[in-house]
């Protein structure tokens, strides 16, 4: 038996890339000859092979092919059609194009093309459809994937590496100046709800008179400059410029410092297929406050405060509560850490992943 991990782009520290590389490592630990096939690899040490070589390596009836579906890739769809072995579709979700329409036709077109492949992928009759969340799996089933071939395994991640990492002491000292730090981690993308987050932070500052700081961790895309401008305009509208710290291209040490120095993790994202930063916050002891959209309630569970509204005030009040009330904060953090340990710890995910690969009669 040979195993192939297939994805169009493999990028260092990307959530999809982390998941794919972890699967490859686990399969190799099981003694299975495993290769990663992609057409673009960025910043990774893992040896890779081009996608068009996959069927020569693992195209036989006894082989395994795991396709990480997160963007449109007609060539990958063709490979799955021609593969003769055990085919697994690992669905990470694709952002609906309407989020990008006001800012980038290129991004909107790419998302539209990707979502157009959901139904063809679902109707391929693959041996397993593996969602990163029930939210993702439900999308595939609604598009025609056989429900009995579905399974859910949360994505593999690098949270334990982050827990073990040394924090950047300079940044930790800078953030430990007495201000209450409200943290958001995620790329600067229109579906992530940064503008609404700024409104919620402004409500907190105005309503509670707190010398607070909003920390935005995430890489911006020059092609989405209109969205970045919209965030900056909202910050200026609320006169929050001195209270907002942008951190781009952070390394592990700086990310660790940002988590350790923060009093709350807040996201008003409008579309997530899982949202790894939620479980980073849970594991590192930062109270989670989130908007109940897409997969966010499922990922958060009892590990945070989740509101089904865009109104900024519940989020502002939640920050005030978790930052000052130990009787609220303590049990919330205990529940969050317990959720991470039982649902998202690497050993748990490994066991569930291997169980999901077992053939069903």
N, C-alpha and C positions, 0 to 999 in steps of 0.2 A: 504493500500500500504506500502511495505517495500522497502528500497533501499540498495544495496550492492556496495561498492567500492572495486574493485578487482585489485591487483597488486602483483607480486611475492615478491618484496622487498620494504619496507617502511623505508626510512632513513631520519633522521633529517637534515633539511636545504638542502636537495636534491631537484632539480627543479621538478622532477616528484612527489616526496612526498609532496611538498608544494601544488602542483596542486590538488592532490588527497584529502589531508586534507581540503583544502578550499572548494572543492565540497561537502565533507561530512558535513561541518559546515553549508553551505548554505541550503542543503536539510533538515537538522535538524531545522534550523530557519523557514522552511516552514511547520514544524510539521510532517515531515516524519521520521519514525523510520529508522535510517541509521547506518550501521556498516561497518567497514573497514576490509577486508579479505586479509591477506598476510601470507606467510610462514616464512618470516624473517622481524623483526622490529628492527631497530638500533637507539638508542638514542631518541625515541619518547615517549611522555607521553600518547598519544592516545591509548585507549584499542583496541586491535585487535583480530581477530579470524582467525583460520587456513582456508586456501582456500577450503579444502575439506568439510567444514561445510556450505559453502555459499548457496547451493541449498536447504538445510533444512530451511534456514532463508528467502531467497528471490528468490525461484525458481518458484513461481506460476505465473499465467497469468497476475495478476495485479501488479506485482513487477517490480522494476527497477534494472538493473545490469550495472554498468559502469566499463569497463575494460581498465586500463591504459597500453597500449601496447608500451613497450620500450625495451624489451628483449624477447628472446624466452622463451615460457612457455607452453609446450604441455598440461599440466593439465588445464591451464586457457582456452585454446582453447576448450578442452572437456567440461568445465563448460558452456561456451557460447553455444555450440551445444545443451546442454541439458536444458538450461534455457528456460522457456516458456513465460517470460514476455517481457518488453521493454528493448532491449539490445543496449547499446551504446559502441562503440569502440572509445576510446580516444587515438589517435596516436601521439606519441612524436618523432617518427623516430628512426631508428636503424642505427648506423654508418656502412658504408660498410666495409667489412673485409679487403680490400686491404691496408687500412691505417695501420693495425696492423701486416701484414705479416712479415715485417723485424724485428719486435721486440718481438712478443709474439704469439705463436701458439694457446695458450689458449684463448686469446682475439679474435684472428682471427676466431677460430672455433665457439666461442659464437656468434659473429656478423653474421657469415654465417648461423648458426642455427636460429637466430632471423629473419634474412631477408627471410629465407626459409618459415617462417610462414606468411609473408605479404599476399601472394596470398590466402592461406586457410582462413585467417581472413577476407580478403576483400570479399571472395565468400560465407561467411556464411549467407549473406542476413540479417544482423542485421538491426534494425530499425533506427539507426543513426550512421554515421561515422563522428566523430568530430576531425578535425585536429587542432593541435596547430598553424598551418600556412597553407596557400594555398599550399605551397610547399609540406607539409606532406599529405594534402588531395589529391593532384594530384597523389601522389604515390599510394595511396589506390585505387583511381578510375582507374588508369592505370592497376592495378592488378585485377580489376573486381568488385570493390564496386560500387553500383548504385549511379551515380552522384547526382540524385535527393534526395538521403538520406544523402548527405554530408552537413556539415556546418563547419565553422571555428570560433574558439574562442581562442584567445591568452591564454597562461597558466596563472593561478593565481600565485601570487608571494608574496614576503615579502618586496617589495620596500618601501611601506609606513612606515613599521617598521624601515627600514634602514634610511629613511629621519628623523624620530623622534628620532633615537638613539643618544646617546652622543658619540662623537668621542674620541678615545684614545689620550689624550693630549700629552703623551710622544712620541708616534709615529708621531703625527702631528708636534710636535716641531722638531723631527729628520728630517722629510721630508721637513720642511720649512727652509732649509739652503741656499736658493738662487738658487739651481739647478732646472732646468725644469724637471718635472716628467712625464714620459710616462708610462701609466698604461695598463696592460692586466690582466683580471680576467677570470679564467677558469682552469679546472683541467688539469694536465700535461698529455696530451694524443696526439698521433700522428696526429689526425685530426685537432688539434687546431692551427697548424702552428707556433709554437714557434720559430723554426729554421729560418723561413722566417721573422718573427718579429724581431729577432736579427739582421738579415741583414738590414732590414729597419731602425732600430735604429742606426746601425753602419753608414748607409748612412747619417742619420741626423747629427750625431756627426761629421763625416768627412766633410760633405758638408757645415755645418753651424757653426762649431767650438763652439758648445754650451756645457757648463758644465752640461750635462743632466744626468738623472738617469732613468733606465728602472726598473719598479716595476712589478714583476711577482707574482700574487696572485693566488694560486691554489695548491691543494694537489697532490703530486706525488704518483705514484703507484710503489712499489718495483718490481712488475712483469714486469714493463715497464722501467726498469733501463737503457736499451739500448737507449731508446728515451731521457731520462733525460741526459744520457752521451752525446748524439748527440748535445743537446742544450748547454751543458757546453763546448763541444769542439768548437762549433761555437762562443761562447762568447770568449773563449781563442784565437781563430783564429783572431778575430777582436780586441784583447787586451782590452776587455771591462770589465774584472773581477771586477774592483773597482766601475764600474758604474751600476752594476746590483744587485738589491735587491730582494731576493726570500722570499716570505711570505707564509708559509704553515699553514693550520689549523687555519686561522684567525677567531676571534670572530667578532660579529657585530660592536663593537667599533673600532677595528683595520681596518676592511673593510671600515667603514665610514671615518676614517682618511685617508686611501689610496685614496679614491675618492676625498675628499676635498682638498688634497694636490697636485692633479694631474692637469697638463695642457692639457693633451689629453688622451683619451682612444683609443687604437689602437689594432685591431685584424686582423690577416691574416688567420683566421681559414678557413679550406677548406670544412668543413661539419658541418652544424648546422640545427637542426629542428626548432629552434626559436632563441635562444641565449638571455637569461634573462639579463646578464651583460650589453648588449646594452641599455636596457631600464633603468637599474640602473644608468648608466652614463647620459642618457638623463634627468632623474628626478633630479639628483644631480648636474647638471650644468657642466659636463665635456664634451668637444667637442668630438664627435665620428668620428673616421676614420677607415674604414673597407674595407675588400676585398669582392667583389661581387660574393660570392659563396652560393649555396644552399638557405636557407631562409634568409640570412643576408640582402640582398637588401629590401626584404619585411618588415622585422622587422624595419630596419633603416628608410625607407621612406625618407622624406625630413629632417630627424633629424640628418644627418651626411654627411660626405664626403665619397663616396663609389667608389672604383676603380676596374675595371675589368681587373686586371693584377697582376702578381707576381713580377713585377719589383719593387725593393725597393724604387726607387726615388720618385714616386708620393706620397708615404706615408711619406717619409722624408720631402718633400716640404709642404705637408699638415700640418704636425706637426709645421713646422716653421711658416706657415701662421696663423694658429689658435692661436698659442702661442704669436704672436707679433702684429697681425692686429685686432684691436677692431672692425673695420667695417666689418670684416668677422666673427669674433668670436661672436659678439652680436646677429646678426640675426640668426646665426646657433643655438645658445643656445635657443633663443626664439622659433624657429621652433621645436627644440627637446622637449622642455618642453610642447609646445602645442600638439605635437604628443603624448606624454605620457598621458596628461590629457584627450585627446579625444579618444584615442585608447586603452590605457593600464591601466587606473586608475581602482581600484577595483570595484567601482560601475558600470562602463561600462562593465567590464568583467562579473559581476554578472548578469546584465540584459541580456547580450548576451547568457550566459550559460543557463539561465532559458528559454529563447526564443527557444534555440536550442533543448530543451527537449520536446517542444510541439509536439504532434503527427501531422504528415502531412497526408493529405488524398491521 
